[in-house]
Amino acid sequence: MSIPFENLDIPTAAVLEHEVIFKAFENGYLRRCADELCELKGIDVGSIPTPPYRQVRYLSLLYCLLVFPRELSKGSEAFAETLEIVSKDEKFRAISGEKPAEFLRLVRNSISHARLRFEETGIRFEDRARGQKHFDKLISYQDVDYVLTTLHNIYNTMRHPELREIWEQRTGE
């Protein structure tokens, strides 16, 4: 069972694109292409950072998985199902705290209003209400990866139930 790439929705396509880029990086293809592009554009060869464009990739994935999908909007059935799943996930709860819904809302607001900073060890998310900061959390890149993977797995199997069995076999879930 498989479905054409063009039939995938944007969040699922974004995660797959991300995985392709990192696979190319692991195999050395991306470094060679980046160096060729640098040479062509008159940029110092080797100056494009690898892993590739960490900030751009994370921001793109965060946007595609938390801001873009209407299904993850508060009050929808999909959002309720997502919360039920992440509430039972001990690691997700360790990252989010006792209120996963509030955590997802605050991280989503942080992304939507461009109130995040990429630091050496992770991403700092901030949210404000009436000009006052009320959320300020540094999440390690490893934990951001876990949140992204968890949300993608949930979202992907909701949107593409025909792929659920294949996805579960490949991820061991």
C-alpha positions as CSV (number, residue, x, y, z in Angstrom):
1,M,0.0,0.0,0.0
2,S,1.3,3.4,-0.9
3,I,-0.1,6.8,-1.9
4,P,1.3,9.4,-4.3
5,F,3.3,12.2,-2.7
6,E,1.1,14.8,-4.3
7,N,-1.9,13.4,-2.4
8,L,-0.2,14.0,1.0
9,D,-1.1,17.1,3.0
10,I,1.4,19.8,3.8
11,P,2.4,18.7,7.3
12,T,3.1,15.1,6.2
13,A,5.0,16.3,3.1
14,A,7.0,18.7,5.2
15,V,8.2,15.9,7.5
16,L,9.0,13.6,4.6
17,E,11.0,16.4,2.9
18,H,12.9,17.0,6.2
19,E,13.7,13.3,6.4
20,V,14.9,13.3,2.7
21,I,17.2,16.3,3.4
22,F,18.7,14.6,6.5
23,K,19.2,11.3,4.6
24,A,21.1,13.2,1.9
25,F,23.2,14.9,4.6
26,E,24.0,11.5,6.2
27,N,25.1,10.1,2.8
28,G,27.3,13.2,2.0
29,Y,25.2,14.3,-1.0
30,L,24.0,17.4,0.6
31,R,27.5,18.6,1.5
32,R,28.6,18.2,-2.1
33,C,25.6,20.1,-3.4
34,A,26.0,22.9,-0.9
35,D,29.6,23.3,-1.8
36,E,28.8,23.4,-5.5
37,L,26.2,26.0,-4.8
38,C,28.6,28.1,-2.7
39,E,31.1,28.0,-5.5
40,L,28.5,29.0,-8.1
41,K,27.2,31.9,-6.0
42,G,30.6,33.1,-4.9
43,I,30.1,32.1,-1.2
44,D,32.9,30.5,0.8
45,V,32.9,26.8,0.1
46,G,31.9,24.9,3.2
47,S,30.2,27.9,4.8
48,I,26.6,26.5,4.6
49,P,26.1,24.8,8.0
50,T,25.4,21.2,8.3
51,P,23.2,19.6,9.5
52,P,21.5,21.8,7.0
53,Y,19.7,24.9,7.9
54,R,18.8,23.8,11.4
55,Q,16.8,26.9,12.2
56,V,14.9,26.9,8.9
57,R,14.1,23.2,9.1
58,Y,12.8,23.3,12.7
59,L,10.8,26.5,12.1
60,S,9.3,25.0,8.9
61,L,8.3,21.8,10.7
62,L,7.0,23.5,13.8
63,Y,4.9,25.8,11.6
64,C,3.6,22.9,9.5
65,L,2.7,20.7,12.4
66,L,1.4,23.2,14.9
67,V,0.2,26.4,13.1
68,F,-0.9,25.2,9.7
69,P,-3.2,22.3,10.4
70,R,-6.7,23.3,11.1
71,E,-7.2,19.8,12.6
72,L,-5.0,20.7,15.5
73,S,-7.1,23.8,16.3
74,K,-8.5,23.9,19.8
75,G,-11.9,22.4,20.0
76,S,-11.6,20.0,17.0
77,E,-12.0,16.3,17.3
78,A,-8.5,15.8,16.0
79,F,-7.1,18.1,18.6
80,A,-8.9,16.2,21.4
81,E,-7.5,13.0,20.0
82,T,-4.0,14.4,19.9
83,L,-4.3,15.6,23.5
84,E,-5.5,12.2,24.6
85,I,-2.6,10.5,22.9
86,V,0.1,12.9,24.2
87,S,-1.4,12.9,27.7
88,K,-0.6,9.2,28.0
89,D,2.9,9.6,26.6
90,E,5.3,9.9,29.6
91,K,8.1,11.5,27.7
92,F,5.8,14.1,26.0
93,R,4.4,15.0,29.4
94,A,7.9,15.3,30.8
95,I,8.6,17.9,28.1
96,S,5.3,19.6,28.2
97,G,4.4,19.5,31.9
98,E,1.1,18.4,33.3
99,K,-1.0,20.3,30.8
100,P,-0.1,19.2,27.2
101,A,-3.0,21.3,25.7
102,E,-1.7,24.5,27.3
103,F,1.9,23.6,26.3
104,L,0.9,23.1,22.6
105,R,-1.1,26.3,22.6
106,L,1.7,28.3,24.1
107,V,4.3,26.8,21.7
108,R,2.0,27.4,18.8
109,N,1.5,31.1,19.9
110,S,5.2,31.5,20.2
111,I,5.7,30.2,16.6
112,S,2.8,32.2,15.2
113,H,4.1,35.5,16.7
114,A,7.8,34.8,16.0
115,R,8.7,34.7,19.7
116,L,11.2,32.0,19.6
117,R,15.0,32.0,19.6
118,F,17.4,29.3,18.5
119,E,20.1,28.8,21.2
120,E,23.0,26.5,21.3
121,T,21.2,23.7,23.2
122,G,17.6,24.1,22.0
123,I,14.8,26.5,21.1
124,R,13.5,29.0,23.6
125,F,9.7,29.6,23.2
126,E,8.0,32.7,24.7
127,D,4.5,33.8,24.8
128,R,3.0,37.1,26.0
129,A,-0.4,38.3,27.0
130,R,-1.1,42.0,27.2
131,G,2.6,42.7,26.8
132,Q,3.6,40.5,29.7
133,K,5.7,37.4,29.2
134,H,3.9,34.4,30.7
135,F,5.6,31.5,29.0
136,D,9.4,31.2,28.6
137,K,10.7,27.7,28.0
138,L,13.9,26.3,26.6
139,I,13.4,23.0,24.9
140,S,16.4,20.9,23.9
141,Y,16.8,20.0,20.2
142,Q,16.4,16.4,21.2
143,D,13.1,17.1,22.9
144,V,11.9,19.3,20.0
145,D,12.6,16.3,17.7
146,Y,10.5,14.1,20.0
147,V,7.6,16.6,20.0
148,L,7.8,16.9,16.2
149,T,8.0,13.2,15.7
150,T,5.1,12.5,18.1
151,L,2.9,15.1,16.5
152,H,3.7,13.9,13.1
153,N,3.0,10.3,13.9
154,I,-0.4,11.3,15.4
155,Y,-1.3,13.7,12.6
156,N,-0.1,11.3,9.8
157,T,-2.1,8.4,11.0
158,M,-5.2,10.6,11.5
159,R,-5.0,12.1,8.0
160,H,-3.8,8.9,6.3
161,P,-5.3,5.9,8.1
162,E,-4.5,3.7,5.2
163,L,-0.8,4.2,6.1
164,R,-1.2,3.5,9.9
165,E,-0.1,-0.1,9.7
166,I,2.9,0.6,7.5
167,W,4.0,3.5,9.7
168,E,3.6,1.5,12.9
169,Q,5.7,-1.3,11.4
170,R,8.5,1.0,10.4
171,T,8.6,3.0,13.6
172,G,8.1,0.1,15.9
173,E,5.1,1.7,17.6
